[in-house]
Amino acid sequence: MFTTRPWPEGRPGRPIEPAAPAPFAGAEQTLRAAAHVLLPALTPR
């Protein structure tokens, strides 16, 4: 999933907690602004 909506709390070079972007990524506004793509796996890992 790729979105054109910027994450408001994200700052270049600053560390973040792993769970911090989850509410943003799951927000309806983010999902509506996102492009979804499904890439086939050639071989299972």
Residue frames as a rotation matrix with the C-alpha (Angstrom) as fourth column:
MET 1
0.588 0.809 0.000 0.00
0.809 -0.588 0.000 0.00
0.000 0.000 -1.000 0.00
PHE 2
-0.660 -0.741 0.125 1.36
0.748 -0.664 0.008 3.40
0.077 0.099 0.992 -0.99
THR 3
0.463 0.849 -0.253 -0.28
0.865 -0.495 -0.077 6.63
-0.191 -0.184 -0.964 0.11
THR 4
-0.164 -0.455 0.875 0.20
0.599 -0.751 -0.278 10.24
0.783 0.479 0.396 -0.88
ARG 5
0.793 0.478 0.376 -1.01
-0.046 -0.569 0.821 11.40
0.607 -0.669 -0.429 2.53
PRO 6
-0.251 -0.958 0.139 1.93
-0.258 -0.072 -0.963 12.43
0.933 -0.278 -0.229 4.76
TRP 7
0.240 0.223 -0.945 2.25
0.801 0.504 0.323 10.98
0.549 -0.834 -0.058 8.25
PRO 8
0.672 0.116 0.732 1.93
-0.054 -0.977 0.204 14.08
0.739 -0.177 -0.650 10.48
GLU 9
0.917 -0.320 0.239 4.06
-0.259 -0.021 0.966 12.72
-0.304 -0.947 -0.102 13.36
GLY 10
0.619 -0.707 0.343 6.89
0.766 0.640 -0.065 11.48
-0.173 0.303 0.937 11.13
ARG 11
0.826 -0.468 -0.315 10.09
-0.461 -0.881 0.103 13.52
-0.325 0.060 -0.944 11.08
PRO 12
0.719 -0.604 -0.343 13.18
-0.047 0.450 -0.892 12.66
0.693 0.657 0.295 9.01
GLY 13
-0.244 -0.970 -0.014 15.99
-0.175 0.059 -0.983 11.23
0.954 -0.237 -0.184 11.09
ARG 14
-0.323 0.182 0.929 13.95
-0.942 -0.159 -0.296 10.78
0.094 -0.970 0.223 14.27
PRO 15
-0.963 -0.023 -0.267 13.43
-0.008 0.998 -0.059 7.29
0.268 -0.055 -0.962 15.68
ILE 16
-0.138 0.970 0.200 9.86
-0.897 -0.208 0.390 6.04
0.420 -0.125 0.899 16.13
GLU 17
-0.422 0.149 0.894 8.22
-0.533 0.757 -0.377 3.28
-0.734 -0.636 -0.240 18.09
PRO 18
-0.994 -0.026 0.110 7.22
0.068 0.641 0.765 0.33
-0.091 0.767 -0.635 15.86
ALA 19
-0.352 0.935 0.036 3.51
0.916 0.352 -0.191 0.66
-0.191 -0.035 -0.981 16.75
ALA 20
-0.496 0.115 -0.861 3.39
0.172 -0.959 -0.227 4.45
-0.851 -0.260 0.455 16.27
PRO 21
-0.832 0.161 -0.531 2.33
-0.536 -0.480 0.694 4.50
-0.143 0.862 0.486 12.57
ALA 22
-0.867 0.487 0.111 -0.39
0.496 0.863 0.090 1.84
-0.052 0.133 -0.990 12.98
PRO 23
-0.067 0.911 -0.407 -3.29
0.535 -0.312 -0.786 4.25
-0.842 -0.270 -0.466 13.71
PHE 24
-0.152 -0.065 -0.986 -2.26
-0.603 -0.784 0.144 6.39
-0.783 0.617 0.080 10.72
ALA 25
-0.917 -0.290 -0.274 -1.91
-0.392 0.525 0.755 3.41
-0.075 0.800 -0.595 8.39
GLY 26
-0.743 0.668 0.037 -5.32
0.666 0.744 -0.057 2.07
-0.066 -0.018 -0.998 9.37
ALA 27
-0.464 0.578 -0.672 -7.16
-0.008 -0.761 -0.649 5.40
-0.886 -0.296 0.357 9.21
GLU 28
0.335 0.716 0.612 -9.94
0.665 0.281 -0.692 5.58
-0.667 0.639 -0.383 6.65
GLN 29
0.839 -0.051 -0.543 -8.55
-0.302 -0.872 -0.385 8.82
-0.454 0.487 -0.747 5.18
THR 30
-0.205 -0.978 -0.045 -5.16
-0.706 0.116 0.699 7.15
-0.678 0.175 -0.714 4.62
LEU 31
-0.442 0.074 0.894 -6.72
0.338 0.937 0.089 4.09
-0.831 0.341 -0.439 3.01
ARG 32
0.658 0.738 0.147 -8.82
0.460 -0.239 -0.855 6.23
-0.596 0.631 -0.497 0.68
ALA 33
0.715 -0.459 -0.528 -5.70
-0.617 -0.769 -0.167 8.14
-0.329 0.445 -0.833 -0.47
ALA 34
-0.183 -0.859 0.478 -3.68
-0.506 0.500 0.703 4.95
-0.843 -0.113 -0.526 -0.99
ALA 35
0.231 0.116 -0.966 -2.95
-0.904 0.392 -0.169 2.83
0.359 0.913 0.196 -4.03
HIS 36
0.324 -0.068 0.944 -3.11
-0.542 0.804 0.244 -0.89
-0.775 -0.591 0.223 -3.41
VAL 37
0.164 -0.349 -0.923 -1.07
-0.916 0.293 -0.274 -3.38
0.366 0.890 -0.271 -5.40
LEU 38
0.713 0.049 0.700 -0.82
-0.357 0.884 0.302 -7.15
-0.604 -0.465 0.647 -5.27
LEU 39
0.038 -0.797 -0.602 2.50
-0.992 0.045 -0.121 -8.60
0.123 0.602 -0.789 -6.38
PRO 40
0.890 0.304 -0.339 2.69
-0.297 0.952 0.073 -12.32
0.345 0.036 0.938 -7.13
ALA 41
0.255 -0.803 0.539 5.27
-0.734 0.202 0.649 -14.39
-0.630 -0.561 -0.538 -5.28
LEU 42
0.226 -0.235 -0.946 7.30
-0.858 0.411 -0.307 -16.48
0.461 0.881 -0.108 -7.70
THR 43
-0.193 -0.297 -0.935 8.57
0.182 0.926 -0.331 -18.87
0.964 -0.234 -0.125 -5.03
PRO 44
0.868 0.486 0.105 7.48
-0.034 -0.152 0.988 -19.35
0.496 -0.861 -0.115 -1.43
ARG 45
-0.175 -0.948 0.264 10.09
-0.445 -0.163 -0.881 -18.65
0.878 -0.272 -0.393 1.21
